[in-house]
Amino acid sequence: MRYVLAVDGRARAQLVERHLDVARRAAAMIHPRVRDHIPFDDLMAFASAGLAEAAARYDPAYGVTFPAYAWYRVNGAIIDGFGALLLGRLGPIVGRCKILNQYLSFGRINGTEDFYESKSC
């Protein structure tokens, strides 16, 4: 945290601006696999947030270059953001699957037999 406290916001912003290509490359690598679910601009937003977080936490005293350090945080931010979107969209389905698993494990739950027998998770 020494580095974070010693560097002002302007220097961190410049660090992010100089390395936006890291965020762009990470988003471009993931986009072909998820293009049916999320637009590229959303992936870039997650990647940029991860890049900003990496800039805030970066400490060059560890001997790692900023692009190498940021790459992992940027990819993690994309995955976290995509996962949050999926959970938001699929929350009701996940809930139904949990009930279905209970049904299959512990026997029928009142009122769920007809509905859940026709659903697949």
NORZI-V350594 format. One record per residue. N is the residue number from 0. PHI is phi in radians with two decimals (999 if undefined). PSI is psi in degrees with one decimal (NA if undefined). BURIAL is b if it has 16 or more other ideal C-beta (glycine too) atoms within 10 Angstrom, else e. Layout:
# NORZI-V350594
{{N/PHI/PSI/BURIAL} {N/PHI/PSI/BURIAL}}
This chain:
# NORZI-V350594
{{0/999/-10.1/e} {1/-1.00/-44.0/e} {2/-1.14/-41.7/e} {3/-1.05/-43.2/e} {4/-1.25/-30.7/e} {5/-1.42/-20.9/e} {6/-1.81/132.1/b} {7/-1.37/170.4/e} {8/-1.08/-33.4/e} {9/-1.12/-41.9/e} {10/-1.15/-39.0/e} {11/-1.16/-39.7/b} {12/-1.10/-40.2/e} {13/-1.15/-37.3/e} {14/-1.09/-42.7/b} {15/-1.14/-46.3/b} {16/-1.06/-40.6/e} {17/-1.19/-22.8/e} {18/-2.07/26.3/b} {19/-1.06/-24.4/e} {20/-1.11/-27.9/e} {21/-1.11/-45.3/b} {22/-1.15/-41.9/b} {23/-1.12/-42.9/b} {24/-1.14/-42.3/e} {25/-1.11/-44.6/b} {26/-1.12/-39.8/b} {27/-1.17/-32.2/e} {28/-1.27/-33.9/e} {29/-1.51/-30.8/b} {30/-0.96/-43.0/b} {31/-1.02/-29.7/e} {32/-1.41/-19.9/e} {33/-2.19/11.8/b} {34/-1.01/-27.1/e} {35/-1.33/-12.0/e} {36/-1.98/-27.1/e} {37/-2.62/136.2/b} {38/-1.27/157.0/e} {39/-1.03/-38.4/e} {40/-1.06/-36.5/e} {41/-1.18/-40.5/b} {42/-1.08/-40.2/b} {43/-1.12/-36.6/b} {44/-1.12/-44.4/b} {45/-1.10/-42.7/b} {46/-1.13/-40.8/b} {47/-1.15/-38.5/b} {48/-1.11/-40.5/b} {49/-1.13/-37.5/b} {50/-1.13/-41.8/b} {51/-1.13/-39.9/b} {52/-1.14/-40.4/b} {53/-1.09/-41.1/b} {54/-1.11/-36.2/b} {55/-1.23/-28.9/b} {56/-1.77/-6.6/e} {57/-1.18/136.4/b} {58/-2.34/107.3/e} {59/-1.16/-11.4/e} {60/-1.11/-19.9/e} {61/-1.38/-7.5/e} {62/1.43/13.9/e} {63/-1.83/136.8/e} {64/-1.21/153.7/e} {65/-1.08/-44.2/b} {66/-1.02/-40.0/e} {67/-1.16/-40.8/e} {68/-1.16/-45.0/b} {69/-1.21/-31.0/b} {70/-0.93/-45.2/b} {71/-1.23/-39.0/e} {72/-1.21/-38.1/b} {73/-1.11/-47.6/b} {74/-1.10/-40.3/b} {75/-1.10/-39.4/e} {76/-1.16/-37.7/b} {77/-1.13/-47.1/b} {78/-1.13/-42.4/e} {79/-1.07/-44.5/e} {80/-1.14/-42.7/b} {81/-1.13/-41.6/b} {82/-1.10/-40.3/e} {83/-1.12/-39.4/e} {84/-1.12/-44.1/e} {85/-1.11/-43.2/e} {86/-1.13/-35.4/e} {87/-1.15/-41.0/e} {88/-1.37/-34.4/e} {89/-1.80/5.6/e} {90/-0.87/-50.1/e} {91/-1.08/-35.3/e} {92/-1.19/-41.9/e} {93/-1.07/-42.1/e} {94/-1.07/-42.4/e} {95/-1.13/-38.2/b} {96/-1.16/-36.2/e} {97/-1.12/-43.6/e} {98/-1.11/-40.5/b} {99/-1.10/-41.0/b} {100/-1.10/-39.7/e} {101/-1.09/-42.9/e} {102/-1.04/-45.7/e} {103/-1.23/-33.2/e} {104/-1.44/-42.0/e} {105/-2.00/4.5/e} {106/1.78/-180.0/e} {107/-1.18/139.3/e} {108/-1.77/136.6/e} {109/-0.90/126.2/e} {110/1.42/1.4/e} {111/-1.87/-8.7/e} {112/-1.00/-55.0/e} {113/-1.17/-43.4/e} {114/-1.16/-48.5/e} {115/-1.40/-20.1/b} {116/-1.19/-25.6/e} {117/-1.59/-5.1/e} {118/-1.80/148.3/e} {119/-2.16/143.6/e} {120/-2.05/NA/e}}
